[in-house]
Amino acid sequence: MEDEAQAQTPIENVRWRRVLAWFRENLLLVFTIAGVILGVFFGLVLRLANPSEEAVLLIGFPGDVFLRLLKMLILPLIVSSLITGLTGLDAKSSGKLGFRTLLYYFCTTMIAVLIGIILVLTIRPGKSTSAKEELGGKGVSSDVTTLDAILDLLRNLFPSNLLQACFEQTQTYYEKEDVYKTVKVNSTLAPLTAISYNATMGENVTSLVAGGYTETSMEVFNGTISVRKVGYKGGMNVLGLIAYCICFGILLSQMGPQAETMVNFFSILNDITMKMVFLVMWYSPIGILSLICAKILAMDDLGLVFSQLGLYMITVLLGLLIHTGVLMTIYFVFTRKNPLRFFQGMLQAWVTALATSSSAATLPITMKCLEENLGVDSRITRFVLPVGATVNMDGTALYEAVAAIFIAQMNGIPLNMGKVITISLTATLASIGAASVPSAGLITLLLVLAAVGVPAEDVGLIFLVDWFLDRCRTSINVLGDSFGAAIVDHLAKKELIEAEHHKMEEGDSNELDGLTKPSATDGMDAVRSDNGNTDTTL
């Protein structure tokens, strides 16, 4: 028995060492997951103490700092990563890369919308809920139109001022203005008494001047109208910055050695930004714990909200889960690799997206996970991910399609096939135009509702559970970007290798061009060496 125990001891030691080694390698991931669990736990426990608004504010302050740190890195990361990634590719490779990326984004977004529509029409959560009567909701009205959304998208794609694009983006808005009309009014003049001095008689003479009519005009209030105006709203215009950086990076890659200093500058800027990301990531467990705990404490009545809108939430979550399975299947079909192992490598970014509910804020961590954990080429991640964080919103598109039909079902509004198709197309467009910030999907949901004539007032109901669903759909947005980057990386292996060889050949030719041409003496020396004699005559 002692011999058996002694024989098992080395095996147990090896297992224990492996466990310790895994914890050392994934220490940050363990802390992040612990932050999520503790955030939910402390949030539920502290609700029993009914903390004040000041207490909730202080509890959420570390999370607010965490979000600010991540948002601070978005601008330098997008600029440096896009330009650095494109300078490593030639124009032909970047064109193929862009086509594959946009094709993947469009297809997966349409699939997400179709999944959402099929589920909401099958489960029909709006028919069995009394949330509208029980919970009421905040009225939300908007004059937004599909044309406005398309034009705003194009305006933001071509910013008039790059500095302004760093903190503002174009948005059409409607302003209420009072309308007045001019009315003509006839008034009767009464007889006037006129007094004059008669010099002959030496006395005043009083006389009456006959009255008459006079015509005047006045402004009369005639109601209020909505006037379309184009202005700016707070928030970085990521789409415009990406368009400029793509153009800048492609042109920079075509300038050769002349642009080497500029390429090195952006490469070093990208490395510095990623080092800052690494430092911020070690603060993320505390920030995530704070964000989740404060959000749970800020809810008025968790039980009532979840019970009345539970079926709607189940429909959205089931759709997101099915779409995740679709993304994994697409990844396996193209790469023949285990999607679960891929998800394990992306776990840090997925958890961060759950906590921050912002794909743009999660972008630095998404890049780090893909490049370090999964070995995706940095040229791919620096191009695909910034574009994806702006235009690829699978979870948001699914959510908006479900929400629009859910509100229509609550109001008893029938939806024919034409309106369903309109919802699918508008939800896809709205998700592209949605900013990659928390709860941006609620704003673009108004566009989907307006497209099919569904009342926007009931969007207030969605506010009650949006804090939770927003985090879930953002995590799917991040996963969709990540799977897309891995697929594009797999398909572009050949182009990347050719681009690397082409770059090396250009470097060799430049070195040869810099060498001096051999003189006649050099040629004679070569002849002497080959012939073994000292004759200098050719």
C-alpha positions as CSV (number, residue, x, y, z in Angstrom):
1,M,0.0,0.0,0.0
2,E,2.8,2.4,0.9
3,D,4.4,1.6,-2.5
4,E,1.2,2.4,-4.3
5,A,0.9,5.7,-2.4
6,Q,4.4,6.6,-3.2
7,A,3.8,5.8,-6.9
8,Q,0.7,8.0,-7.0
9,T,2.4,11.0,-5.3
10,P,4.5,12.1,-8.3
11,I,1.4,11.9,-10.6
12,E,-0.6,14.0,-8.2
13,N,2.3,16.5,-7.9
14,V,2.3,16.8,-11.7
15,R,-1.4,17.4,-11.8
16,W,-1.1,20.0,-9.1
17,R,1.7,21.8,-10.9
18,R,-0.4,21.8,-14.1
19,V,-3.3,23.4,-12.2
20,L,-1.0,26.0,-10.7
21,A,0.6,26.7,-14.1
22,W,-2.9,27.2,-15.7
23,F,-3.8,29.6,-12.9
24,R,-0.6,31.6,-13.4
25,E,-1.2,31.8,-17.2
26,N,-4.9,32.7,-16.8
27,L,-4.7,34.7,-13.6
28,L,-6.3,37.8,-15.1
29,L,-9.1,35.8,-16.6
30,V,-9.8,34.2,-13.2
31,F,-9.9,37.6,-11.5
32,T,-12.2,38.9,-14.2
33,I,-14.8,36.1,-13.9
34,A,-14.5,36.5,-10.1
35,G,-15.3,40.2,-10.5
36,V,-18.5,39.3,-12.4
37,I,-19.7,36.8,-9.8
38,L,-18.8,39.1,-6.9
39,G,-20.5,42.0,-8.6
40,V,-23.8,40.1,-8.9
41,F,-23.5,38.8,-5.4
42,F,-22.8,42.1,-3.7
43,G,-25.4,43.8,-5.9
44,L,-28.1,41.5,-4.7
45,V,-27.0,41.6,-1.0
46,L,-26.6,45.3,-0.9
47,R,-30.1,45.8,-2.3
48,L,-31.4,44.5,1.1
49,A,-29.8,47.5,2.8
50,N,-31.5,50.0,0.5
51,P,-28.4,52.1,-0.1
52,S,-28.7,55.9,-0.9
53,E,-28.0,57.4,-4.3
54,E,-24.6,58.7,-3.0
55,A,-23.7,55.2,-1.9
56,V,-24.6,53.7,-5.3
57,L,-22.6,56.6,-7.0
58,L,-19.5,55.7,-4.9
59,I,-19.9,52.0,-5.5
60,G,-20.1,52.6,-9.3
61,F,-17.2,55.1,-9.4
62,P,-14.4,52.6,-9.9
63,G,-16.4,51.2,-12.8
64,D,-16.8,54.7,-14.3
65,V,-13.0,55.1,-14.1
66,F,-12.5,51.8,-15.9
67,L,-14.8,52.8,-18.7
68,R,-13.0,56.2,-19.0
69,L,-9.6,54.4,-19.3
70,L,-10.9,52.1,-22.0
71,K,-12.5,55.0,-24.0
72,M,-9.3,57.0,-23.7
73,L,-7.5,54.3,-25.7
74,I,-10.0,54.0,-28.5
75,L,-8.8,56.9,-30.7
76,P,-5.0,56.1,-30.6
77,L,-5.7,52.4,-31.0
78,I,-8.0,52.8,-34.1
79,V,-5.7,55.3,-35.8
80,S,-2.4,53.4,-35.2
81,S,-3.8,49.9,-35.7
82,L,-5.6,50.6,-39.0
83,I,-2.7,52.5,-40.5
84,T,0.0,50.0,-39.3
85,G,-2.1,47.0,-40.5
86,L,-2.7,48.5,-44.0
87,T,1.0,49.5,-44.5
88,G,1.8,45.8,-44.2
89,L,-0.4,45.0,-47.2
90,D,-0.4,46.1,-50.8
91,A,-3.4,47.6,-52.5
92,K,-4.5,44.3,-54.0
93,S,-4.3,42.4,-50.7
94,S,-6.2,45.1,-48.8
95,G,-8.9,45.2,-51.5
96,K,-9.5,41.4,-51.1
97,L,-9.3,41.7,-47.4
98,G,-11.9,44.5,-47.3
99,F,-14.3,42.6,-49.6
100,R,-14.2,39.4,-47.5
101,T,-14.6,41.4,-44.3
102,L,-17.6,43.4,-45.5
103,L,-19.2,40.3,-47.1
104,Y,-18.8,38.4,-43.8
105,Y,-20.3,41.2,-41.8
106,F,-23.3,41.7,-44.1
107,C,-24.1,37.9,-44.2
108,T,-23.9,37.4,-40.4
109,T,-26.0,40.5,-39.7
110,M,-28.7,39.3,-42.0
111,I,-28.6,35.8,-40.5
112,A,-29.0,37.4,-37.0
113,V,-32.0,39.4,-38.1
114,L,-33.7,36.4,-39.6
115,I,-33.1,34.3,-36.4
116,G,-34.7,37.1,-34.3
117,I,-37.7,37.5,-36.6
118,I,-38.4,33.7,-36.7
119,L,-38.2,33.4,-32.9
120,V,-40.3,36.4,-32.1
121,L,-43.0,35.3,-34.6
122,T,-42.9,31.8,-33.2
123,I,-42.8,32.6,-29.4
124,R,-45.0,35.7,-29.7
125,P,-43.9,37.3,-26.4
126,G,-46.0,40.4,-27.0
127,K,-49.3,38.5,-27.0
128,S,-48.8,37.0,-23.5
129,T,-47.4,39.9,-21.6
130,S,-49.2,42.5,-19.5
131,A,-46.1,44.6,-19.1
132,K,-47.7,47.6,-20.9
133,E,-50.5,47.8,-18.4
134,E,-48.5,46.8,-15.3
135,L,-45.3,48.8,-15.8
136,G,-46.4,51.6,-18.1
137,G,-43.2,53.1,-19.5
138,K,-41.6,56.3,-20.5
139,G,-43.0,57.9,-23.6
140,V,-40.5,58.3,-26.4
141,S,-41.3,60.1,-29.6
142,S,-39.1,60.8,-32.6
143,D,-39.5,62.1,-36.1
144,V,-36.6,60.0,-37.4
145,T,-36.9,58.6,-40.9
146,T,-35.0,56.0,-42.9
147,L,-33.7,58.8,-45.3
148,D,-32.3,60.7,-42.3
149,A,-30.4,57.6,-41.1
150,I,-28.9,56.9,-44.5
151,L,-27.9,60.5,-45.1
152,D,-26.4,60.7,-41.6
153,L,-24.4,57.5,-42.2
154,L,-22.9,59.0,-45.4
155,R,-22.3,62.4,-43.7
156,N,-20.3,60.7,-40.9
157,L,-18.4,58.6,-43.5
158,F,-17.0,61.9,-44.9
159,P,-16.3,64.2,-41.9
160,S,-15.7,67.8,-42.7
161,N,-13.3,68.2,-39.8
162,L,-11.1,65.4,-38.5
163,L,-10.6,67.1,-35.1
164,Q,-14.3,67.5,-34.6
165,A,-14.8,63.9,-35.7
166,C,-12.8,62.9,-32.6
167,F,-15.5,64.0,-30.3
168,E,-18.7,64.7,-32.3
169,Q,-20.7,63.1,-35.1
170,T,-23.4,64.4,-37.5
171,Q,-27.0,63.8,-36.6
172,T,-30.3,65.0,-38.1
173,Y,-32.7,66.3,-35.6
174,Y,-36.1,67.9,-35.6
175,E,-36.9,71.2,-33.8
176,K,-40.3,72.4,-32.9
177,E,-41.1,75.9,-34.3
178,D,-44.2,78.0,-33.9
179,V,-45.9,79.1,-37.1
180,Y,-47.6,82.4,-37.5
181,K,-49.8,83.7,-40.3
182,T,-50.6,87.3,-41.3
183,V,-54.2,88.4,-40.9
184,K,-55.5,91.7,-42.3
185,V,-57.8,93.7,-39.9
186,N,-60.1,96.6,-40.9
187,S,-60.8,99.1,-38.0
188,T,-63.3,102.0,-37.9
189,L,-61.9,105.5,-37.0
190,A,-64.2,107.6,-34.8
191,P,-64.8,111.3,-35.6
192,L,-62.0,113.5,-34.4
193,T,-62.3,116.9,-32.8
194,A,-60.1,119.4,-34.5
195,I,-59.3,122.8,-32.9
196,S,-57.9,125.7,-35.0
197,Y,-57.3,129.4,-34.4
198,N,-59.2,132.0,-36.4
199,A,-57.1,135.1,-36.8
200,T,-60.0,137.4,-37.9
201,M,-62.3,136.6,-35.0
202,G,-59.4,136.2,-32.7
203,E,-60.8,133.0,-31.2
204,N,-60.4,129.2,-31.4
205,V,-62.8,127.4,-33.8
206,T,-63.8,123.8,-33.0
207,S,-64.8,121.4,-35.9
208,L,-65.4,117.7,-36.3
209,V,-63.4,115.6,-38.8
210,A,-65.4,112.7,-40.2
211,G,-64.2,109.2,-39.3
212,G,-63.2,106.5,-41.8
213,Y,-61.6,103.0,-42.1
214,T,-58.0,101.9,-41.9
215,E,-56.4,98.5,-42.9
216,T,-53.8,96.9,-40.6
217,S,-52.2,93.4,-40.4
218,M,-51.2,91.3,-37.4
219,E,-49.4,88.0,-36.8
220,V,-51.7,85.2,-35.5
221,F,-50.4,81.9,-34.0
222,N,-51.1,79.0,-36.4
223,G,-49.7,75.9,-34.7
224,T,-46.3,74.1,-34.3
225,I,-44.3,72.2,-37.0
226,S,-41.2,70.0,-36.9
227,V,-38.3,71.5,-38.9
228,R,-35.5,69.2,-40.1
229,K,-32.0,70.4,-39.1
230,V,-28.5,68.9,-39.4
231,G,-26.3,69.3,-36.3
232,Y,-23.8,67.5,-34.2
233,K,-24.1,65.2,-31.1
234,G,-21.5,64.1,-28.6
235,G,-19.6,60.9,-29.4
236,M,-16.6,60.0,-31.5
237,N,-17.3,59.7,-35.2
238,V,-15.6,56.3,-35.5
239,L,-16.9,55.7,-39.0
240,G,-15.3,58.9,-40.4
241,L,-12.0,58.3,-38.7
242,I,-11.9,54.7,-40.0
243,A,-12.6,55.9,-43.6
244,Y,-9.8,58.4,-43.4
245,C,-7.3,56.0,-41.8
246,I,-8.0,53.3,-44.4
247,C,-7.3,55.8,-47.2
248,F,-4.2,57.1,-45.4
249,G,-2.8,53.7,-44.7
250,I,-3.3,52.4,-48.3
251,L,-1.6,55.5,-49.8
252,L,1.2,55.2,-47.2
253,S,1.9,51.6,-48.1
254,Q,2.4,52.6,-51.8
255,M,5.1,55.2,-51.0
256,G,7.8,52.7,-50.3
257,P,11.0,53.7,-48.4
258,Q,10.0,57.4,-48.5
259,A,7.3,56.7,-45.9
260,E,9.4,54.5,-43.6
261,T,9.6,57.1,-40.9
262,M,5.9,57.6,-40.8
263,V,5.2,53.8,-40.8
264,N,7.6,53.4,-37.8
265,F,5.9,56.2,-36.0
266,F,2.4,54.6,-36.2
267,S,3.9,51.1,-35.4
268,I,5.5,52.4,-32.2
269,L,2.3,54.3,-31.3
270,N,0.4,51.0,-31.7
271,D,2.9,49.1,-29.5
272,I,2.7,51.8,-26.8
273,T,-1.1,51.8,-26.9
274,M,-1.2,48.0,-26.5
275,K,1.1,48.2,-23.5
276,M,-1.3,50.7,-21.9
277,V,-4.1,48.3,-22.6
278,F,-2.2,45.6,-20.7
279,L,-2.0,47.9,-17.7
280,V,-5.6,48.8,-17.8
281,M,-6.6,45.1,-18.1
282,W,-5.2,44.4,-14.6
283,Y,-7.6,47.0,-13.3
284,S,-10.6,45.5,-15.1
285,P,-11.7,43.0,-12.4
286,I,-12.3,45.9,-10.0
287,G,-14.0,48.0,-12.6
288,I,-16.2,45.1,-13.8
289,L,-17.3,44.3,-10.2
290,S,-18.1,48.0,-9.6
291,L,-20.1,48.3,-12.8
292,I,-22.3,45.3,-12.3
293,C,-22.9,45.9,-8.6
294,A,-23.9,49.5,-9.2
295,K,-26.2,48.6,-12.1
296,I,-28.1,46.0,-10.0
297,L,-28.5,48.5,-7.2
298,A,-29.9,51.2,-9.5
299,M,-32.8,49.0,-10.7
300,D,-36.2,49.9,-9.0
301,D,-37.9,46.5,-8.9
302,L,-36.0,43.5,-10.3
303,G,-38.7,41.0,-9.6
304,L,-41.5,42.9,-11.4
305,V,-39.4,43.7,-14.4
306,F,-38.2,40.2,-15.0
307,S,-41.6,38.6,-14.4
308,Q,-43.5,40.9,-16.8
309,L,-40.9,41.1,-19.6
310,G,-39.4,37.6,-19.0
311,L,-40.7,36.0,-22.2
312,Y,-39.4,38.9,-24.3
313,M,-36.0,38.6,-22.6
314,I,-36.0,34.8,-23.2
315,T,-36.7,35.4,-26.9
316,V,-33.8,37.8,-27.2
317,L,-31.4,35.6,-25.2
318,L,-32.4,32.5,-27.1
319,G,-31.8,34.3,-30.4
320,L,-28.3,35.4,-29.3
321,L,-27.5,31.9,-28.2
322,I,-28.6,30.4,-31.5
323,H,-26.6,33.0,-33.4
324,T,-23.5,32.2,-31.4
325,G,-23.9,28.6,-32.5
326,V,-24.2,29.8,-36.1
327,L,-21.0,31.9,-35.8
328,M,-19.2,28.9,-34.4
329,T,-20.5,26.7,-37.2
330,I,-19.3,29.2,-39.9
331,Y,-15.9,29.4,-38.1
332,F,-15.6,25.6,-38.1
333,V,-16.6,25.2,-41.8
334,F,-14.0,27.7,-43.0
335,T,-11.1,26.9,-40.7
336,R,-11.7,23.3,-39.5
337,K,-10.7,24.4,-36.0
338,N,-12.4,23.9,-32.7
339,P,-14.7,26.9,-32.0
340,L,-14.9,26.1,-28.3
341,R,-11.2,26.5,-28.0
342,F,-11.5,29.8,-29.9
343,F,-14.1,31.0,-27.5
344,Q,-11.9,30.0,-24.6
345,G,-9.2,32.3,-26.0
346,M,-11.7,35.1,-26.3
347,L,-13.2,34.7,-22.8
348,Q,-11.4,37.8,-21.4
349,A,-12.9,40.1,-24.2
350,W,-16.3,38.4,-23.9
351,V,-16.5,39.1,-20.1
352,T,-15.3,42.7,-20.6
353,A,-18.0,43.3,-23.2
354,L,-20.6,41.9,-20.7
355,A,-19.4,44.4,-18.1
356,T,-18.9,47.5,-20.3
357,S,-21.7,47.0,-22.9
358,S,-19.5,48.8,-25.4
359,S,-17.8,47.0,-28.3
360,A,-15.6,50.1,-28.9
361,A,-14.4,50.1,-25.3
362,T,-13.7,46.3,-25.5
363,L,-11.7,46.8,-28.8
364,P,-8.2,46.9,-27.1
365,I,-8.8,43.7,-25.2
366,T,-10.3,42.0,-28.2
367,M,-7.2,42.7,-30.2
368,K,-4.9,41.4,-27.4
369,C,-6.9,38.2,-27.1
370,L,-6.8,37.5,-30.8
371,E,-3.2,38.2,-31.3
372,E,-1.7,36.7,-28.2
373,N,-4.1,33.9,-27.3
374,L,-5.2,32.8,-30.8
375,G,-2.3,33.8,-33.0
376,V,-4.3,35.8,-35.5
377,D,-2.1,38.0,-37.7
378,S,-1.8,41.6,-36.3
379,R,-2.3,43.0,-39.8
380,I,-5.8,41.3,-39.9
381,T,-6.9,42.4,-36.4
382,R,-5.8,46.0,-37.0
383,F,-7.9,46.2,-40.1
384,V,-10.9,43.9,-39.4
385,L,-11.7,44.7,-35.7
386,P,-11.9,48.6,-35.9
387,V,-14.3,48.3,-38.9
388,G,-16.2,45.5,-37.1
389,A,-16.7,47.5,-33.9
390,T,-18.4,50.2,-36.1
391,V,-20.4,48.4,-38.7
392,N,-20.8,44.8,-37.5
393,M,-23.6,44.6,-34.8
394,D,-25.1,41.1,-35.1
395,G,-26.5,41.2,-31.6
396,T,-27.9,44.7,-32.0
397,A,-29.6,43.8,-35.3
398,L,-31.3,40.7,-33.8
399,Y,-32.4,42.7,-30.7
400,E,-34.0,45.5,-32.8
401,A,-35.9,43.1,-35.0
402,V,-37.3,41.2,-31.9
403,A,-38.1,44.5,-30.1
404,A,-39.9,46.0,-33.1
405,I,-42.2,43.0,-33.6
406,F,-42.7,42.6,-29.8
407,I,-44.0,46.2,-29.5
408,A,-46.3,45.6,-32.6
409,Q,-47.7,42.4,-30.9
410,M,-48.4,44.3,-27.7
411,N,-50.4,46.9,-29.6
412,G,-52.2,44.4,-31.7
413,I,-50.7,45.7,-35.0
414,P,-50.7,43.1,-37.8
415,L,-47.5,42.7,-39.7
416,N,-47.7,41.3,-43.3
417,M,-44.7,39.9,-45.1
418,G,-43.8,43.3,-46.6
419,K,-43.5,44.9,-43.2
420,V,-41.5,41.9,-41.9
421,I,-39.1,42.3,-44.8
422,T,-38.9,46.1,-44.1
423,I,-38.1,45.4,-40.5
424,S,-35.3,43.0,-41.5
425,L,-33.7,45.5,-43.9
426,T,-34.1,48.5,-41.6
427,A,-32.8,46.6,-38.6
428,T,-29.6,45.7,-40.6
429,L,-29.2,49.4,-41.7
430,A,-29.9,50.7,-38.1
431,S,-27.3,48.3,-36.6
432,I,-24.7,49.6,-39.0
433,G,-25.5,53.1,-38.1
434,A,-25.6,52.4,-34.3
435,A,-22.7,53.8,-32.3
436,S,-20.6,51.3,-30.5
437,V,-21.5,52.7,-27.1
438,P,-23.9,51.5,-24.3
439,S,-27.6,51.5,-25.2
440,A,-27.1,52.9,-28.7
441,G,-29.4,50.2,-30.0
442,L,-32.4,51.8,-28.3
443,I,-31.9,55.0,-30.3
444,T,-31.7,53.3,-33.6
445,L,-34.7,51.1,-32.7
446,L,-36.8,54.2,-33.2
447,L,-35.8,54.1,-36.9
448,V,-37.1,50.5,-37.2
449,L,-40.4,51.4,-35.5
450,A,-40.9,54.4,-37.7
451,A,-40.3,52.3,-40.9
452,V,-43.3,50.1,-40.2
453,G,-45.6,52.5,-38.4
454,V,-45.3,51.0,-34.9
455,P,-45.8,53.5,-32.0
456,A,-42.5,54.6,-30.5
457,E,-44.0,55.5,-27.1
458,D,-43.7,51.9,-25.9
459,V,-39.9,51.9,-26.3
460,G,-40.0,53.0,-22.7
461,L,-40.8,49.5,-21.7
462,I,-37.6,48.3,-23.3
463,F,-35.6,50.7,-21.1
464,L,-36.5,48.6,-18.1
465,V,-34.5,45.5,-19.2
466,D,-32.1,47.2,-21.7
467,W,-29.3,47.4,-19.2
468,F,-29.1,43.6,-19.1
469,L,-29.9,42.8,-22.8
470,D,-27.4,45.5,-23.9
471,R,-24.6,43.7,-22.3
472,C,-25.6,40.3,-23.8
473,R,-25.9,41.6,-27.3
474,T,-22.6,43.6,-27.1
475,S,-20.8,40.4,-26.1
476,I,-22.2,38.7,-29.3
477,N,-21.1,41.7,-31.3
478,V,-17.6,41.3,-30.0
479,L,-17.6,37.5,-30.7
480,G,-18.9,38.2,-34.2
481,D,-16.0,40.6,-34.9
482,S,-13.5,38.1,-33.5
483,F,-14.8,35.1,-35.5
484,G,-14.7,37.3,-38.6
485,A,-11.1,38.3,-38.0
486,A,-10.1,34.6,-37.5
487,I,-11.9,33.5,-40.7
488,V,-10.5,36.4,-42.8
489,D,-7.0,35.5,-41.4
490,H,-7.4,31.9,-42.5
491,L,-8.6,32.9,-46.0
492,A,-5.9,35.5,-46.4
493,K,-2.9,33.4,-45.5
494,K,-1.7,33.2,-49.1
495,E,-2.1,36.9,-49.7
496,L,-0.3,37.7,-46.5
497,I,2.7,35.5,-47.4
498,E,2.8,37.0,-50.9
499,A,2.7,40.5,-49.5
500,E,5.6,39.6,-47.1
501,H,7.7,38.2,-49.9
502,H,6.9,41.2,-52.1
503,K,8.0,43.5,-49.3
504,M,11.2,41.6,-48.8
505,E,12.0,41.7,-52.5
506,E,11.4,45.4,-52.6
507,G,13.8,45.8,-49.7
508,D,16.4,43.7,-51.4
509,S,16.1,45.7,-54.7
510,N,16.4,49.0,-52.7
511,E,19.6,47.8,-51.1
512,L,21.0,46.8,-54.5
513,D,20.1,50.2,-55.9
514,G,22.0,51.9,-53.1
515,L,25.2,50.1,-53.9
516,T,27.8,51.7,-56.3
517,K,28.3,50.2,-59.7
518,P,31.6,48.2,-60.1
519,S,34.4,50.2,-61.9
520,A,36.6,48.9,-64.7
521,T,39.4,48.1,-62.2
522,D,37.0,46.0,-60.2
523,G,36.2,44.1,-63.3
524,M,39.9,43.5,-64.0
525,D,40.4,42.3,-60.5
526,A,37.7,39.8,-61.0
527,V,39.3,38.6,-64.2
528,R,42.7,38.2,-62.5
529,S,41.1,36.3,-59.7
530,D,39.3,33.9,-62.0
531,N,42.2,33.3,-64.3
532,G,44.9,33.2,-61.7
533,N,47.3,35.6,-63.5
534,T,48.2,39.2,-63.2
535,D,47.5,40.3,-66.7
536,T,45.6,43.6,-66.6
537,T,44.8,43.7,-70.3
538,L,41.4,42.6,-71.3
